[in-house]
Amino acid sequence: MTEISTVLITGGAGYVGSSLVPKLLKEGYHVKVLDLFLYGEDLFDEFQDNPYLTLIQGDIRDQELLRTSLAGCDAVIHLACISNDPSFELDKELGKSINLDAFEPLVDIAKSSGVRRFIYASSSSVYGIKKEKNVTEELELEPLTDYSLYKAQCEEILLKKREEGFVTLVIRPATVCGYAPRLRLDVCVNILTCHAYHTGKMKVFGGEQLRPNLHIEDMTELYLQSLRWPDGKIDGKVFNVGYENYSVRNIGHIVESAVGQHVETVVTPSDDLRSYHISSEKIREELGFEPRHSIEDAVEGLIEAFKSGKVPEAMDNKRYYNIKMMQAVHLK
């Protein structure tokens, strides 16, 4: 494997990217971030004098921009998408244009630009609802929504484009949680922690559904390692990655304990009984990768961020909530 030095991160100013980019810079990578910067253009201000960081404000559907952005890149970590089902449902055509239609041109331009490694952030939601206790990578994909369907279709596109000299890796992460500079407060662990801390109340819908989660520190560590693993270890591979498969009710108990004061928990019946659980044995056995940060760590990190003033207007500022921001900017 030739050493990777320059990496393009699509969607690099999002939740995961905001934590990943500083790690890559610290490790000496040249990093290009291609993003619309909907959630703030000041995210990487502390690195504005770092010659290893290039910020490119633009749309991944702009193929000419892709060509100029990908010039000189050795690897791509593709994070950009309309994230999660509610945001996607706001405008299905927009979601399709970004999450699916833009993908194949991105892969083709990456290949023609000399990119040698392409890492794709898929989703563990591609499995749909499974009765099996261990949902492994070998099970049939049964996506329930357009969001997860397009994730599955992009996996297929990428694997077909794989060839010698163009290494592909598909990651199916659990739901990411924990503090990051561009914080999301609209994912399960983060929502419950935010409400418990700021209002003393938590609303749990249903409760028995399983929700696999992954601390953002482990998620970003995985992407960092994905640039280092030998070609033969990852080429053409698909890996789940998650921590324990906790029920929503159990996550609520963890939050209650961490907040350390009386939290009123209201359990509400839910029509959404989707229950996801994944096995992360394959990535542990083949790559030796194992999450090191617990859900408790994520909750405690969020509480510390709230206490220290890192998250102003946590309940109201739309920059923490994808669907609110999508509604505000009218992206087309």
C-alpha positions as CSV (number, residue, x, y, z in Angstrom):
1,M,0.0,0.0,0.0
2,T,1.3,3.4,-0.9
3,E,0.9,5.8,2.0
4,I,-2.1,8.1,2.0
5,S,-1.4,11.7,2.6
6,T,-4.3,13.8,1.1
7,V,-7.9,13.0,2.0
8,L,-11.2,14.5,0.8
9,I,-14.0,14.4,3.4
10,T,-17.4,15.1,1.8
11,G,-19.7,16.4,4.4
12,G,-16.7,17.1,6.6
13,A,-18.4,20.0,8.4
14,G,-21.2,17.8,9.7
15,Y,-21.5,16.0,13.0
16,V,-18.9,13.2,12.4
17,G,-16.7,15.4,10.2
18,S,-16.4,18.1,12.8
19,S,-14.7,15.6,15.2
20,L,-12.8,13.7,12.4
21,V,-11.1,16.6,10.7
22,P,-9.1,17.8,13.7
23,K,-7.9,14.2,14.3
24,L,-6.7,13.8,10.7
25,L,-4.9,17.2,10.9
26,K,-3.2,16.1,14.2
27,E,-2.0,12.9,12.5
28,G,-0.4,15.0,9.7
29,Y,-2.9,14.4,6.8
30,H,-3.7,17.0,4.3
31,V,-7.4,17.4,4.5
32,K,-9.9,18.8,2.1
33,V,-13.4,19.4,3.4
34,L,-16.2,19.7,0.8
35,D,-19.4,20.8,2.4
36,L,-22.2,23.3,2.1
37,F,-21.4,24.6,5.6
38,L,-25.1,24.9,6.4
39,Y,-24.5,24.6,10.1
40,G,-21.9,27.3,10.4
41,E,-18.8,28.5,8.5
42,D,-16.8,29.1,11.6
43,L,-16.5,25.4,12.6
44,F,-12.8,25.2,11.8
45,D,-11.7,28.7,12.6
46,E,-9.0,27.5,15.0
47,F,-7.4,25.8,12.0
48,Q,-7.6,28.7,9.6
49,D,-3.8,29.1,9.5
50,N,-3.2,25.4,9.1
51,P,-1.7,24.8,5.6
52,Y,-2.8,21.2,5.7
53,L,-6.6,22.1,5.7
54,T,-8.5,23.2,2.6
55,L,-12.2,24.2,3.0
56,I,-14.3,24.0,-0.1
57,Q,-17.8,25.3,0.2
58,G,-20.0,23.6,-2.4
59,D,-22.4,20.9,-3.4
60,I,-21.4,17.3,-4.2
61,R,-23.8,17.4,-7.1
62,D,-21.5,19.9,-8.8
63,Q,-19.3,17.6,-10.9
64,E,-16.9,20.3,-12.0
65,L,-16.3,21.2,-8.4
66,L,-15.7,17.5,-7.7
67,R,-13.0,17.3,-10.3
68,T,-11.1,20.3,-8.9
69,S,-11.7,19.2,-5.3
70,L,-10.5,15.6,-5.9
71,A,-7.3,16.6,-7.8
72,G,-4.3,15.3,-5.8
73,C,-6.4,13.3,-3.3
74,D,-5.3,9.8,-2.3
75,A,-8.5,8.9,-0.5
76,V,-12.1,9.9,0.0
77,I,-14.2,9.5,3.1
78,H,-17.8,10.0,1.9
79,L,-19.9,11.3,4.7
80,A,-22.1,13.8,2.9
81,C,-25.8,13.0,2.7
82,I,-29.2,14.1,3.9
83,S,-29.0,12.3,7.2
84,N,-31.8,10.2,8.8
85,D,-35.3,9.4,7.7
86,P,-37.2,12.6,9.0
87,S,-34.8,15.0,7.2
88,F,-35.0,12.8,4.1
89,E,-38.8,12.8,4.1
90,L,-38.9,16.6,3.9
91,D,-38.0,16.5,0.3
92,K,-37.6,13.1,-1.3
93,E,-36.3,14.4,-4.6
94,L,-33.6,16.4,-2.9
95,G,-32.7,13.4,-0.8
96,K,-32.4,11.2,-3.9
97,S,-30.4,13.7,-5.8
98,I,-27.8,14.0,-3.0
99,N,-27.8,10.5,-1.4
100,L,-28.1,8.4,-4.6
101,D,-27.8,10.3,-7.9
102,A,-24.6,12.2,-6.9
103,F,-22.9,9.0,-5.8
104,E,-21.9,7.3,-9.0
105,P,-20.4,10.4,-10.5
106,L,-18.5,11.0,-7.3
107,V,-17.0,7.5,-7.4
108,D,-16.2,7.8,-11.2
109,I,-14.5,11.2,-10.8
110,A,-12.6,9.9,-7.8
111,K,-11.2,7.0,-9.8
112,S,-10.3,9.1,-12.8
113,S,-8.6,11.6,-10.4
114,G,-6.3,9.0,-9.1
115,V,-8.0,8.3,-5.7
116,R,-6.8,4.9,-4.5
117,R,-9.1,4.4,-1.5
118,F,-12.8,5.2,-1.1
119,I,-14.5,4.8,2.3
120,Y,-18.3,5.0,2.3
121,A,-20.4,5.7,5.3
122,S,-23.5,3.6,4.8
123,S,-25.9,2.8,7.7
124,S,-26.9,-0.2,9.8
125,S,-30.5,0.7,8.9
126,V,-30.0,-1.1,5.6
127,Y,-31.0,-4.4,7.3
128,G,-34.5,-3.3,8.1
129,I,-36.1,-5.2,11.0
130,K,-34.5,-8.6,11.7
131,K,-35.5,-11.3,14.1
132,E,-32.0,-12.7,14.4
133,K,-30.2,-11.9,17.6
134,N,-26.9,-11.3,15.6
135,V,-27.5,-9.2,12.6
136,T,-24.3,-9.9,10.6
137,E,-23.0,-8.5,7.3
138,E,-24.1,-11.7,5.5
139,L,-27.8,-11.2,6.1
140,E,-30.1,-10.0,3.4
141,L,-30.6,-6.2,3.2
142,E,-34.3,-5.2,3.6
143,P,-34.3,-1.4,3.8
144,L,-37.6,0.1,5.0
145,T,-37.2,3.6,3.8
146,D,-35.8,5.5,0.8
147,Y,-33.0,6.8,3.0
148,S,-31.8,3.2,3.8
149,L,-32.6,1.9,0.3
150,Y,-30.3,4.5,-1.3
151,K,-27.6,3.7,1.2
152,A,-27.9,0.0,0.1
153,Q,-27.9,0.9,-3.6
154,C,-24.7,3.1,-3.1
155,E,-23.0,0.2,-1.5
156,E,-23.7,-1.9,-4.6
157,I,-22.5,0.8,-6.9
158,L,-19.3,1.2,-5.0
159,L,-18.5,-2.5,-4.9
160,K,-19.0,-2.8,-8.6
161,K,-16.6,0.0,-9.2
162,R,-13.8,-1.7,-7.2
163,E,-10.8,-2.7,-9.1
164,E,-7.0,-3.1,-8.6
165,G,-5.7,0.2,-7.4
166,F,-9.1,1.5,-6.3
167,V,-9.7,0.0,-2.8
168,T,-13.3,0.2,-1.5
169,L,-14.6,0.0,2.1
170,V,-18.2,0.1,3.2
171,I,-19.0,0.9,6.9
172,R,-22.4,0.3,8.3
173,P,-22.3,2.3,11.5
174,A,-24.8,2.3,14.4
175,T,-26.3,5.7,15.4
176,V,-23.5,8.0,16.5
177,C,-23.7,9.7,19.9
178,G,-21.7,12.0,22.1
179,Y,-20.3,15.6,21.9
180,A,-18.8,17.0,18.7
181,P,-18.1,20.6,17.7
182,R,-21.0,20.5,15.2
183,L,-23.3,18.8,17.6
184,R,-26.5,16.9,16.7
185,L,-29.2,16.9,19.3
186,D,-31.7,14.9,17.2
187,V,-30.3,11.4,17.7
188,C,-31.4,9.1,20.4
189,V,-28.8,9.3,23.1
190,N,-28.2,13.0,22.6
191,I,-31.9,13.9,22.5
192,L,-32.6,12.1,25.8
193,T,-29.5,13.6,27.5
194,C,-30.4,17.1,26.3
195,H,-34.0,17.0,27.5
196,A,-33.1,15.4,30.9
197,Y,-30.4,17.9,31.6
198,H,-32.2,21.1,30.5
199,T,-35.8,20.3,31.4
200,G,-35.7,17.5,34.0
201,K,-38.0,15.5,31.7
202,M,-37.5,12.7,29.2
203,K,-40.0,11.4,26.8
204,V,-39.4,7.8,25.8
205,F,-41.4,6.5,22.8
206,G,-42.1,2.8,23.3
207,G,-38.9,1.8,25.0
208,E,-38.3,-1.8,24.2
209,Q,-36.9,-1.1,20.7
210,L,-33.2,-1.8,20.4
211,R,-31.1,1.0,19.1
212,P,-27.4,0.3,18.4
213,N,-25.2,3.3,19.2
214,L,-21.6,4.2,18.7
215,H,-19.6,6.9,20.5
216,I,-18.3,9.6,18.1
217,E,-14.8,9.1,19.3
218,D,-14.9,5.4,18.2
219,M,-16.6,6.4,14.9
220,T,-13.9,8.9,14.0
221,E,-11.1,6.5,15.2
222,L,-12.5,3.9,12.8
223,Y,-12.3,6.4,9.8
224,L,-8.8,7.3,10.9
225,Q,-7.7,3.6,11.0
226,S,-9.4,3.0,7.6
227,L,-6.7,5.1,6.0
228,R,-4.0,2.9,7.6
229,W,-5.2,-0.7,7.2
230,P,-3.5,-2.6,4.4
231,D,-5.4,-2.9,1.1
232,G,-5.9,-6.6,1.5
233,K,-7.6,-6.3,4.9
234,I,-10.3,-4.0,3.7
235,D,-10.6,-4.0,-0.1
236,G,-14.2,-4.8,-1.1
237,K,-15.2,-5.4,2.5
238,V,-18.3,-4.4,4.4
239,F,-18.3,-4.0,8.1
240,N,-20.9,-3.3,10.8
241,V,-19.7,-1.1,13.7
242,G,-21.5,-0.4,16.9
243,Y,-21.4,-0.7,20.7
244,E,-23.9,-2.6,22.8
245,N,-27.5,-2.9,21.4
246,Y,-29.4,-1.1,24.2
247,S,-33.1,-0.6,24.3
248,V,-34.4,2.9,24.3
249,R,-35.6,2.4,27.9
250,N,-32.1,1.3,29.0
251,I,-30.6,4.3,27.4
252,G,-33.0,6.4,29.4
253,H,-31.9,4.7,32.6
254,I,-28.2,5.5,31.7
255,V,-29.2,9.2,31.1
256,E,-31.2,9.4,34.4
257,S,-28.2,8.1,36.4
258,A,-25.7,10.4,34.7
259,V,-27.8,13.6,35.1
260,G,-27.7,12.8,38.8
261,Q,-31.0,14.5,39.8
262,H,-34.6,13.6,39.6
263,V,-35.6,13.2,36.0
264,E,-39.2,12.6,35.1
265,T,-39.5,9.9,32.5
266,V,-42.7,9.7,30.5
267,V,-43.1,6.5,28.5
268,T,-45.4,7.1,25.5
269,P,-46.8,4.4,23.2
270,S,-45.2,4.6,19.8
271,D,-46.2,3.5,16.3
272,D,-42.5,3.3,15.4
273,L,-41.5,-0.1,16.7
274,R,-38.5,-0.5,14.5
275,S,-35.9,-2.4,16.5
276,Y,-32.3,-2.5,15.2
277,H,-29.5,-4.6,16.5
278,I,-26.2,-5.4,14.8
279,S,-23.3,-7.7,15.4
280,S,-19.8,-6.0,15.2
281,E,-17.9,-9.3,15.6
282,K,-16.6,-9.3,12.0
283,I,-14.7,-6.0,12.3
284,R,-13.3,-7.1,15.7
285,E,-12.1,-10.4,14.4
286,E,-10.7,-9.3,11.0
287,L,-9.4,-5.8,11.9
288,G,-9.1,-5.9,15.6
289,F,-11.3,-2.9,15.9
290,E,-13.4,-2.6,19.1
291,P,-15.2,0.4,20.4
292,R,-13.6,1.8,23.6
293,H,-16.1,4.4,24.6
294,S,-19.4,3.5,26.3
295,I,-22.9,5.1,26.0
296,E,-22.3,6.3,29.6
297,D,-19.1,8.1,28.3
298,A,-21.2,9.8,25.6
299,V,-23.9,11.0,28.1
300,E,-21.3,12.3,30.5
301,G,-19.4,14.1,27.8
302,L,-22.6,15.8,26.6
303,I,-23.5,16.8,30.2
304,E,-20.0,18.3,30.6
305,A,-20.4,20.2,27.4
306,F,-23.8,21.6,28.5
307,K,-22.3,22.6,31.9
308,S,-19.3,24.3,30.4
309,G,-21.3,26.4,27.9
310,K,-20.1,24.7,24.7
311,V,-23.7,24.2,23.6
312,P,-25.6,27.6,23.8
313,E,-29.3,27.5,23.2
314,A,-29.3,23.7,23.2
315,M,-33.1,23.4,23.1
316,D,-33.8,26.1,20.5
317,N,-30.8,26.7,18.1
318,K,-31.6,25.0,14.8
319,R,-27.9,24.3,14.1
320,Y,-28.2,21.3,16.4
321,Y,-31.3,19.9,14.6
322,N,-31.0,18.7,11.0
323,I,-34.7,18.8,10.2
324,K,-35.1,22.4,11.6
325,M,-32.1,23.6,9.6
326,M,-33.3,21.8,6.4
327,Q,-36.6,23.6,6.8
328,A,-34.9,27.0,7.3
329,V,-32.5,27.0,4.4
330,H,-34.9,25.5,1.7
331,L,-32.1,23.6,0.1
332,K,-32.8,22.5,-3.5
